[in-house]
Amino acid sequence: MIHSKSSPSLQQTMAVYRTALVAHRAGVSVVPVLADGTKRPRIPWKAYQHRRATVEELTRWFSSSPNGIALIMGAISDGLETLDFDTCEAYQQWCERMRDEGFDALYHRVAAGYLEASPHGMHLLYRCRQIEGNQKLAAIPVEGPQRYKTLIETRGEGGLVVVAPSSGGVHPSGKPYVLLHGGIPTIQKITDAERQALFSVARAFDRTPPSPEPSAPKRPVPHLSVSGRRPGDCYNQRATWEEVLKPHGWELLYTRDEEGYWQRPGKETPGVSATTNYAGSDLLYVFSTSTMFEAGRGYSKFTAYTFLTHSGNFSAAAKALVKLGYTQ
């Protein structure tokens, strides 16, 4: 039994316990977190990805021992997902970019629903009909070969997030999680397009190299031009991304530092769906999962042309380019 007059540690226990009950009423699956600096759940938690704890379990976990609390993301919590910023600086830069891209109203609505400060960064929580597993959206290179530091990532299906009012020894820093706006009952539900807007702005900060483009089938000798160069090579050199993408409904939103920022066909709200010439690569790098292109993979002009115009048939694409004069 918890009494109203209590020590600081007991007050913390009460606060976490109340949050667990509030989350339960809001349809969110929760688990207790160890106060040992590891951020690990205090119980085997995988089962609670598929069922929410009972009030009796919550009372047993939270009413008598100091704990942190973690929310389980995904379908069990009605499409709950978190945008996790590793630093406050990354969060501030993302907010500024959201405003510059015309998404200020979306940001303020989501932040009013649930925004908290983690010991080093920020958490933005929302619900969406369609979510995925954990994703790294933006990272930057750090000292060392092929090493990158994650700036912005998601916690989605199969993930969990430690939240306020967890404090004390839950985080290795000993610092607390602090709710800044809203609360669990007011977490906002957003559309798939709004979710992609949040992601597209986050991905603009990514500085990892694009994945290599998919390997194309070997093209037979007849597809070589008289100069010995393949038409696809000539196309990559001579064509512009406007010539590749605009006939298929892609819109160039703006260019910055020789990188093009594009919106996919059929997108109803403003937002970046892809970039071209990222880091001078001359590749198409798609963020959206609502196109024929695989998100997170780089495509050359010829490969993009082949998918857009010839349904991935490289032989037909090469023959067509020869007729169009891409022979030298």
N, C-alpha and C positions, 0 to 999 in steps of 0.2 A: 504494500500500500504506500503510495507517494503522498506526502503531506505538502501543504502550500508553503510552510516555512522550511527552507532547506539550504544546504551548503551550496557553494558555487558548482561543485561537481554534480550534486543532485539536481540543481536547477538545469544544468545541461542535459542530464538524463531525461528530465521531464520534457524539455523542449524537443529533443529528438523523438521521444515517444509520441508526443502530440503530432509531430510532423508525419510519423509513420501512420497514425490513424487518419490524418487528413488525406494522405496519399492513397490509402486503401479506399476511402470513400470516393476519391476521384478516379478510381479505376486503374491505379498505378501499382505495379508489383514492386515491393521493397524488400531489402535484406539489411541486416546489421553489418557494420564494418568494424574490424578490429582497431583498437586504440593503441597500435604498436608501431605506427609510422609506415606500414606497408600498403595501406589502402585496400587490403584484402578483405573480402567478406568473412564474417565470423563463422559462417555455416557453409556447408556444401550448397551452392546456390543455383546450380544448373536446373534443378527441378522447378525453380520459380521463374524460369523463362517460359514455362508452359502452364503454370497455375499460380494464382496469387495466394499469398499466405492468409490464413484465417486470422480473425481478431485475437483468438486465443494464442496463436503462434506469435503474433506481434507483441502481445502483452508479455509473453515469456521472454522474448528476445530483448525488448526495449525498456521494460518498466523498472528494472532493478539494477542494471549494470551500465556503466558509461560506455557508449557506443557511438560510432558514426552511423550514417545512414546512406545507402546507395539506392538509386532508382534503376530498375531494369528496363532497358530500352526495347522497342519493337512492338509486335502485335499484341503481346500479353498486356501491354500498357496503352492499348488503343493507338498504335502508330506513333509512339513517343520516340523522339530523336533529339540529339544534342549537337550543336555546333560548338566545338571546344577550341578556344584560343589559348595557345601556350603562353603568350605574354600579353600584358595590357597594351603594349605598343602595337602588336599585331592587330589587336581588337580595335584600337583607335584608328589605325590606318584603314582597316576594313570598313568601319563606320563612315569615314570620309569618302571612301570609294563608293559605298552604297548611296550616299547623298549625290555624288557626282554623276552616278549612272541613272539617277532618277528613281531610286528605290527607298527614299527616305521614309515615306509613309509606311511601307512594308516593314522596314526596320523598327520604327517606333511602335507599331502594333505588336510585333513579336516580342520586343524587349519589354513592353508594358505587361505582357503575359507572364514572362519569367526570365529574369536576368540576374545572375549572381557572379560574385567575384570568387574565384578559386584562389588558393594561396599564391599562385604566380600569374594567373591569367583570368579568363572569363568563360562562363558557360551561358549559352543561349538555348533555351528549350522550347520545343514546339511539337505539334502533332501533324502528321500528314497521312493521307490515304496510302500512298506508296512510299515506303522507305526501303533502304538496303542495309547491308552489313556495314561495319566500320570502314571509313574511307579516309585516306590522307589527301587533303585538298591542296595544301601548299607547304612547301619545304624550301629551305635555303641551304646552300653548301656551307660546310664548316671545315675547319682545318683537318686535313687528313685525306687520303685517297678515297674517292667515291663515297664521301660521308655527307649526310644531309640531316639538318635539324628540322623537325616538323613544327610548323607555325600554326596551321589550322587543320583540324580533322573533325570527323564526325564520330559519334557513338550511336550506332543504330542497332539493327536486329542482331541479337547475340551479345550485345555489350551492356555495360552498366556504368553509371556515373555517380561518384560521391558528391553529395550536395549539402547545402546548409540545412540545419545548423551544426554540421559536423565540425569539430574543433579539437583542441588539445593534441593528443598524440596520433590522431588519425593520419595526418599528412606528415611526411618526413621533416618538413620545415617547422612543424609545431604550430603553424598558422591556421586560422579558421577559414571555413567557407561562409560567405556572407551574402544573404539575399539582398539584392538592390532594388528590384522592382517586381511587383506581382507576387505570385505564389503558385503552388501546384494546382489549386482549383481554377486558376485563370490562365493556364497554359493555352496558347492560341493554336487553333487548327488552321493550317495553310494549304493552299492548292499545290499540285505537282509543279505547276509553272512557277509559283512563288518560291518553292523549295529550290528549283533550278536557278532562280535568280540569286538566292543566297549563295549557292555553290559557285556560280559563274564568277561572282565578284571575288570570292575567296580564292578561286583558282588563278585569278589574275596576279596573285602574289607568289605563285609557284615558280621556283627557279631550278627545278630538276630538269634534265634533258628529256625530250620526248622519247617514247619508245620507238625502236626502229619500225619502219613501215612493214606491213606484211610482205613476206617474200612472194613474188609473182611467179607463175609457172614459167619455165624456160621457154623462150620464144624461138621458133625454128629459124634457120638461116634465111628463108625467103623474106622475112620481115626486116632484114637489114636493108638499109638504103644503098645506093650505088657507092656512097662514100664509106660504107662499112659501119656507119652509126645507126643505131636502132631508132625508129621514129619516136619511141617513148622518150629517149634521151634528148632528141631534138625538141620535143614538146616541153619537157622540163625546163630546157634552157630558154626557149623563145616565148612560151605562153605566159600570161599573167594570171594571177589568182582571180581577178575580176572575170576574165574570159572563161575560167573553169567553173566558177561558182554562181555568178549572177544569172546565167540562163536557167538555172535550176531553183531560183527563188531565194538564194542566200543574199542577205543585205549587209554591205560593209558599213558598220556603224561609225568607226573612226580608225585612224592610223596613229600610232605612237611609237617613236623610235624605230621606224621601218617595220613594225609589227602591225598586222591588220587584225581588227576585232570584228567578228561577224555574228550575225543573228541568223539562226536557222529558219528555213521556210515554215510557215504555219504557226510560228511562235506569237501568241496573242499579247504578251506583255514584253516591254523592252528588256533586253538583257543579252549578255555575251554568251554565245553558244560555242564559239571556236575562235582560234587564232591562226594566222598564217605568218610564216617567217619568224617564229619564236626563236630568239637567241641566234638569229641569222641562219636558221636551218633550212629555210624555204620549204618547210613542211606545213601541212594542215594538221592542226592539233585540236580535236573535238572534245568538248566538255560534256555536251548534252548526251543523254542516252536515248533521245527521241529521233535519231537519224539512222541512216543505213551504215554510218561509220561507227567503229568501235571506239568508245570513249577512252581517252588516255593513250592512244596510239598515233604515231605520226604517219601522214600520207603524203607522198610526192604528188605533183600535179598530174602526172600520167596515171598514177594509181587512182586518184580521186576522179579523174575524167573517166576512167574505165568503169568504176562503180556507178557513177552518175549517168553515164551515157550508154554503156554497153553491159550493164548488170553484172559486172565483174568478169566479163569475157575479154581477157587480155589479147587474144589472137584477133578478135573482131576489132578491138580498139586500135591495134597496131595497123591493121589493114586500112581502117578509116583515116588514120592520120597520114598514111602514105598518100591517099587520094587528096587530102587537104594540103599536101605540099611539105609535110614535115619529113624531109628526106636528107637535109644537110644542115 
